[in-house]
């Protein structure tokens, strides 16, 4: 990781920040798809129960 120091402030290199941001976005997308799949399963089960 590259650090740029200006006075008392330390700024992390933009490439590192972009990589971290990409990882966070990918994680959120995976969680979103998993949550959507769970919701569809629940709705299907409820629909099957209601139709009996």
Wavefront OBJ file of the C-alpha trace (Angstrom):
o trace
v 0.000 0.000 0.000
v 1.300 3.440 -0.875
v 0.836 6.241 1.625
v 1.190 9.935 0.851
v 1.878 12.044 3.928
v 0.976 15.723 3.945
v 1.665 17.331 7.300
v -0.282 15.376 9.928
v -2.646 13.792 7.390
v -1.972 10.448 5.705
v -3.807 9.724 2.453
v -4.012 6.159 1.133
v -3.197 5.714 -2.556
v -6.269 5.890 -4.841
v -5.607 2.446 -6.338
v -5.928 0.869 -2.890
v -9.166 2.751 -2.197
v -10.646 1.683 -5.530
v -9.781 -1.960 -4.842
v -11.375 -1.803 -1.384
v -14.475 -0.109 -2.796
v -14.799 -2.759 -5.508
v -14.588 -5.504 -2.867
v -17.263 -3.833 -0.722
v -19.587 -3.431 -3.713
v -19.076 -7.072 -4.741
v -19.867 -8.241 -1.193
v -23.045 -6.149 -1.062
v -24.170 -7.489 -4.437
v -23.647 -11.099 -3.309
v -25.622 -10.444 -0.127
v -28.381 -8.782 -2.125
v -28.729 -11.768 -4.450
v -28.739 -14.174 -1.500
v -31.423 -12.112 0.233
v -33.513 -12.029 -2.933
v -33.228 -15.806 -3.305
v -34.332 -16.349 0.314
v -37.322 -14.076 -0.234
v -38.352 -16.001 -3.367
v -38.101 -19.318 -1.495
v -40.288 -17.997 1.333
v -42.872 -16.660 -1.098
v -42.971 -20.000 -2.931
v -43.446 -21.947 0.304
v -46.224 -19.617 1.457
v -47.912 -19.861 -1.936
v -47.787 -23.666 -1.801
v -49.248 -23.693 1.710
v -52.034 -21.289 0.698
v -52.978 -23.413 -2.308
v -53.518 -26.573 -0.231
l 1 2 3 4 5 6 7 8 9 10 11 12 13 14 15 16 17 18 19 20 21 22 23 24 25 26 27 28 29 30 31 32 33 34 35 36 37 38 39 40 41 42 43 44 45 46 47 48 49 50 51 52
